[in-house]
Amino acid sequence: MHYTRDVETFLIPRIGQLILGNLTARQLNTAFARLAVTRNRSGQPQTACTLQHVHTTLRAALNAAVREGLIVDNPARRVELPARERPHAVVWTEARVAEWEATGERPAVAVWTAAQLASFLDYVRGDSLYALWWLIALRGLRRGEAAGLRWADVDLHEGQLSVVRQRTTAGYDVHEGPPKSAASRRTVALDRHTVRVLRQHRTRQQEQRTRRVGAGKVCHDSGYVFTGPDGLPLHPGYLTQRLRILVDRAGLPPIRLHDLRHGAATLAHAAGADMKTIQDQLGHATIRLTADVYTTVLPATAREAAEATAAFLLAAGKPGAEVKQQIDRSRDPERGRPATEPGPEPDRGRVGPGGR
């Protein structure tokens, strides 16, 4: 599925006219550089994931050509994909909301404040996918991971779920396979409220299946956590469209489904989670990615840090503050006396109550 799209949409228009035996890494680097500045169907620049997919497809095709003796070397091995700067998530502050309402322009990646997210979750409480919105917003699952989640991978007794598959799209076709990377295969801890939300979702799902079967309608017991009325797993694209509709109806500033994942990291960071914990929660291969992209500090948290910094400086500037700090540093932390003052000499003639 990815193969057909990559060949017909990206490769043939850019290198289809070149002679296979004369193909060079320079030509391929030029082709990928030109591809990187094009835009996808949503009007956004081609993603790093798309470029990687195309490159993988090309390498596989040229490897086959090497095996068949058509070429002696695979020039795709020396292709360097164009580096793309990852956009940083920004928060929908009142000022940004006002600008968006006035101009219609929005940041590339934006997350809600905690109050905005709480408002959204309250608005969609009666939606059949409420548990999915909650799970992505609080625990940071990717769209494909949520769409591919099965009840067999959820342990409500232990309060955890395992990410072992995802449902992705190529055009409208759906492909189900392993997670995005080795790091994406992970166990995600669930808090008590999330467990309660999932239990309620499972009960409603079972009740709906019973009603449909009782009415003589088809309802598959597919085992997926999030399904349509017929019990079959949902198309990932439907989740994106559904969220867009709900956000618009809720009267909130726009976010993408993936922005809910950004927000989950931001909330965890604001709540005090360390970077390694957030990395493991999101399934990132490196902690640098987590720190650079996913941990925008919420305004309230940043304000608290600013207040603490100012208070520290003001306290240090008070008369006598520096002298007091020097005295504190010079004192023995265990006995509370100056560190230079000698303590009592140990009695070397005794080793215990009974002496030697």
N, C-alpha and C positions, 0 to 999 in steps of 0.2 A: 504493500500500500504506500508506504513512504517511498519505496523505490520508484514506483511509477510516477508519483508526483515530482520527485527530484529530477528524474530524467527528462520528463516532458516539459516541466515548468521552468527549471533552472539550468540544466546542463545543455540540452540541445540548442536553445537559443544563443548560448554563449560560446560553446566549443564544438557544436555539431558540424561546423564547416571546416574544422581543422583536420589535418591528416594524422591518423593514429600513430603511424611510425615516426612522425616528426614532432609529436607532442612534447613540450618541455614544461618544467616546473615554473619557469617565468610566465609562460602563457597562462598556466592555471592560476598563479598568484594574481595576475591581472584580472582574470575572469571572476575570481572570488572578491577582489577589491571592488569591482563594478557591481557585483551582486549585493555586497554589503550596504551600498548606498541606495538600493531600491527599497520600495515599501511593500508591505503585505496587504492583504485584503482589507484590513482594518485601518489602513493609512499610516501604520507605524513602521519604523525601520525594521528590517529583517532581524530576527533575534539571533543570538549566539547559538541557540539550540538548532535553529533552522540551518545555519551555516554548517554546523557540525554534522547534521543529518546528510546534507548534500555531499560533504566531503567524504563521509563514510561510504555513501553509495558509490561515489566516483572511485574510491580506492578499491572497493570490492570488484567493480567492473574491470578496472585496469589490472588487478591481480589475476582475474580470469584470462585476460588477454596475454599476460605473461605466461601463464600455465599452458596456453594453447600455442605459444610460440609466435604470436603476432607482434610482440614487442619484447625487448630484452630487459627492460627496467620499468618500474612503476614511478613516474614523476610525481604522482599525488602524494608519495611519501615525504616529499620535500616541500609541500605546500605549507605556508604559514598563514593561518586564518587571521583576518583583520581583527585587531584588538578592539573591543567595544567597552566603553566606559559604562559601568553599571549605574543606573539612576538611583539617587538616594531618596528614600521615602520621606515625605514631609507631612506634617499634621494639618488637618483641616481646622485651622484656627479661625476665629471670627473674622479677622482681616482677610484671610484667603477665601473664606466663604463669600464675603462681600464682593471681593474682586471677581470671583467666578460668576456671581449673580449679575454683576454689571457688564462683564465682557464675554462671558461664556467660555473663557480660557481656564483650563485646569492643569494641575501638575501631572507629569508623566506617571508618577507613583505617589499616591496620597493615602493616608490612613486616617481613620476617625479618632477622635478623642474617646476616652472611656465613657463619657456621658453620651456621645453620639452613638457609640456601639450599643450601649445599654438601651437607648431609645429604639434602635433598630430591632434588637432582639425582643424587646417588649412588643413592638408592632407586629412581628412575624410569629408571635407565640402560637397562633392558631394555624400556621402554614404546615402543610404535610411534611415539609423538609426542614422544619424548625431545628431538629436534632443535627442536621448536616450543617446549617449555618452556625449553630453553636459550636460544633466540633471544630470547624475550620477556624472560626474566630478565636477560640480559646486555646486550641492545641496545635494549630498551624498546619493541618494536613494540606497537601496539594490537591487540586481539583481531581486529578486522575486517581490519587490515592483514596479519596473519599468515595468516588464513583465505583472503585473496585473493591471497597471494603466488604468483607463477608462476616456473618455472625460467627463463623468458626474461628475467626481471628480476633474476636472480642471476648475478653474475660471480665465480665462485670463483677464477679465475686472477688477477684484479685485487684480490680480497678486498673486495667491496662488493655491496650490493643496492640496488635502486631501489623506493621506495614510490610506486606510480602508481595503485593501486586499493584498495578495501576491500569486504568483504562484511558488510553490516549486516542487522539483523532488524527487522521490524515485525510484532509478534505472532510467529507461527512462520515467516512468509514471509521469504525472503532477498532482499535487494536488493544488487546489485553496481554500484558506481559509483566516481567519483573519490574521493580521500582527503578527510578531514574539512574541510580548509582548504588554501589555497595553500601555507602553510608546511608542511603535512603531506606535501606532495609533495616528497620529499627523497631523497638518497643516504646510505645508512648504511654506515659502514666496518665491516669484519669482521676480527677478529683471526685469527691462524693456527689457534688451537684451534677457533674457531667454524667456520672453513672446513672443517676436518677433520670436525667433527660433521655438517655439511651434506653433505659428500662421502659419508660412511658412510650417511647417511639416503637419499641418492639411489641408492646401490648396492642397499640393502635394498628400496627401492621398485621398482627395475627387476627384481630377483630375484623379488619377489612377483608382479609382473605376468607374468613368464615362467611361473611355476608355475601361475597361474590359467588362462592361455591354454592351457598344456599339458594342463590338466585339463578343458578344454572349457568353462570358466566365462568369463563376460563380465568384461572389465577394460578400462576406458576409458583412453586415453592423453590425459588432459585437460590436461596441462601444469602442473597446480597442484603446489606443493611438498608440501602436506599434504593427503592424501586418505584416503578410506576404502578398504577392501579392493577395492572395485569401481573404484577409480581416480578417482572423482568427488570434487569438493571437499567439505569438511566443513561442516556447519551450525555457525555460530558458537556457538549455544547449547550444542552438544555439548561444545565445548571448556571452557565454564564448568562443566558438570556433571562432566566427566571430571577436571578439576583438583580439584574438591571431593572426589571419591572418593579420589583419590591422596593428597591432603593428610591426609585422615582415616586412611587406611591407614598412612601414614608416621608417624603419631603426633605430628604437628607442630601448633602453634597455627594456627588458620584464617586464611587470606587469600583475597581474591578474585583472579580472573585479572588484573584491572587493577592490583592491588597488586604483582604481579610487575613491572609497568612502573614503578610508584613505586620499587620496590627497585632497579631498574636505574639510575635516576637517583641514588639514594642511594649505591650502590656506586661509580659513576663519580665522584661528588663526593668520596667518601672516598679514592679512589685518586689524587686530585689533578687531575681534569679541571676546567677552568674553566667558569664558568656559560654562556658563549656556546657552547662545545663541546657541553654537555649540552642546551642549547636546540635546537641544530641536530640533535642525535641524536634527540631526542624529537619534533621537528617542531612546536614551539610558535611561535605568532605573536609573542609578546612574551617577553622575558627575565624580566619580573616574575612571570609565571605560573610559570616554571621555579623561580625563587628562592623564591616564597611557598609552593608546594605540594609540589614534588617532591624537595627536597633536605634531607630530614631527615638530620642528622649521626649516623652510627653511634656507639654508645657508646665504642668504642675510639678513634675519631678525636677525639671530644669530650674524652676523658680525656687524650689526648696534648696537645691544645691547652691544657687546664687545667694540666697539669704544666709546660708551657713558660711559661705566664703566671706561675705561682708562682715558677718558677726565676728568671725575669727580675726579679721584684720582690725576691726574697731577695738576689740578687746586687747589686741597686742599693742595698740597705740595709747592705751590709758596709762597715766603716770604710775610708775612702779611695776608695770606689768612685766617688763623685760627683766628687772631685777628678781622678781618673784619666780619667773621661769628659770633663771640661772640657778637660784637657790634650790628649786624643785629638782633640777637635773643633777645637782651635786649631792643630793641626799641618797643614802643607801635605800633602795626600794624595799628591802626586807625589814630593816630595823628602824627606818625613819630617822637616822642620824647621818651627819656628814660622812661621805664615803671615805674621807681621809682619816677619820677618827678611829684609832685602833680599838678593837673589841677586847674583851677579857681574854687573857691567855688561857688556853685549855689546860686542864689538870693532867699533865702527862704521867703522873704517878699512879693514876687510877684508871682502870678500864671498865669498871662496873661497880655495883654496890659492894662486892666482896673484895675489891682491890685486885692485886696481881695473884 
